[in-house]
Amino acid sequence: MQPLYDLDAVRPMSLELENIGIVSLKTSDDVDNALKNKPGTAIIVVNSVCGCAAGHARPGVGLALQNNLIPDHLFTVFAGVDREATQRAREYMSDVPPSSPSVALFKDGQLVFMLHRRQIEMMDAEDVAGILIEAFNEYCTAAGPSVPLEKFQDNFTPPQCSSRLPKYQG
């Protein structure tokens, strides 16, 4: 599947998550390898070009990953960009409507927590972090943070409106 957005234009949005230790999944096989028969906890952030991803979800996830307990495995798919991977990830989240941005927490391959776009839209980054930290404290045992605080603080860029992003021309 072709991406909907210009890859150079969305690269900074991907890097905000990759720079804090989150691995981008690009294909359905990547998603299956990340979640199938994997013990422990895993987060999948469904990234998006929208403003609530930029202003709430990505910085909230980064802040939550400063917690002393975090998931064992950190992943992201990018809706509208990594379309095959996003579609497969949503199959693992089949009990909830598709949403981007969103954050899913899995334990031993099973969905145990979901933060949906409709919730994220009503929160700021600190609220998103607080909800995620509650889930991490309940389900996770890996030691945090994912990156040093200074790296987290230097990582996030001001939100940009997706309506001004160039479409994929490939």
N, C-alpha and C positions, 0 to 999 in steps of 0.2 A: 504494500500500500504506500502510495506517495504521501509525504507530509503535506499538511495544509499551509504551513508557514515556512518562510525562508529560514534555512538552518542557521545562517550567520546571525540573523536577527534574534533568534530565540536562544542562542548559545549562552549568553549571560544568565538567562533564567535557569538553564540546566546547571551551569557552574555554581550558582548559589547553593544548590544541594550537593553537588559533587565535591565542592570545596570543604564541606563539613562531614565528609566520610560516607556519603550516600552513593551507591553504585547505580548507574543508569542501565536499565534493561531495555534492549532494542528490539528483541524478537520474542515470539511466543515460546521458543525453546529456552531463551534466557529466563523467562518467567517460570516456566516449569522447573528448570534446574534450580531456581531460587527457592521454590516453595514445596515441590513434591517430595514427600518423605524426608523432610528436613527437620531434625529435632530442634527444639528451642523456639525463640521468638524472632519474628521478622516484621519489619514495617515496610509497607509500600505506600509511597507518596505519589498520588496521581497529580502530577504537575500540570499547570495550565498557564496560558498567556493572560488570563483575566486579572483584573486589579485585586480581587480578593486573594488570589494566589500570591501576588507580589507583596501586598501590604499586610496580609494576615497569615496565610498558610505557610509559605516558605520561611519567613522569619520566626513564626511560632514553632515550627518543627525544629529549626536550629536552636532556639532557646530551650525547648524541651530536651534536646539531646545534650544539654549541659547538665542534666540531672545526674545524680549518682547511680541510678539504675536506668539502663536503656536496652532496647532490643539487641539480640545477638547479631542480627543481620539487618542491614539498612539498604533499601532499594527504592528506586523511583522509576516511573514510566511517565512519558510526556504526552498528554492527550493532544491530538491534532498534529503531533510530530512523530512519535514512536507508536503509530496507530495499531500495528499488529500486536506489539507488547501490551498496549493499553487494553485492547480487546481481550486478550488472554487474561490479564490481571483481573479484569471485571468479571470474568467467568468464575474466578475464585471468590468473588464478592457477590455472588448471584442472589443472595438474600436481600440485598439493598439495591435501590435504583442506581444506574450509572451516574457518576458525579465527578466533576472536575472543577476546582481541586477537591481532593479528599485524601484522607489518611486512613489506611487499614492496618490493623495489628493482627498478626497471626501467631498462634502457638501450636507447634507441631503440625503445621500446615492447615490448621483450622482457623477461620476468622473468629476472633474473640472481641474485637472492638472496631468501630467505624466512626470516623468523624466526617460528616457529609457536608457538601458545599452549603446547603441551606443553613447549617449550623455555623460554618466558618464565616459566612457573610454577616452574621450578627455579632461577631467577636472581633477583638483586636488581637494582635500577635501574642500578647501576654495571656489573654483568655485561652487562645488555642494551646499555648504551651501548658497552661495549668491543667486543662482537660487531658492532654496527652501525658503529662507527668503522672496524673492519677492512674491512668491505664498502665503506664510503665511500672509504677510502684506495685500495682496489683499483679501483673503478669511477667515482668522481666527480672532477670537476675544478672545480666552482664553489667560490668562496671562502666560508668560514664565518667566524664563526658566523652563525646565522639571526637572532639578536637579541643585544644586549649581555648579558653574564653577569648583571648586576644584574636585568634584566627576567626572565631565566630563573629566577633564585633566588627572586624574589617571586611567581612564577606558580603553584606547585603547592600544592594543598590536601590536607589529610589524607584518606585513602581512606574511603569510606563503603560500607556493605554494600548490594548491589543488592536484597536481599530486603525492604528497607524503602522502596524507591522506589515512588511511586504509579504505577499503570498508566494508560495513555492513556485518556481519557474522551471524546475528540473526537466 
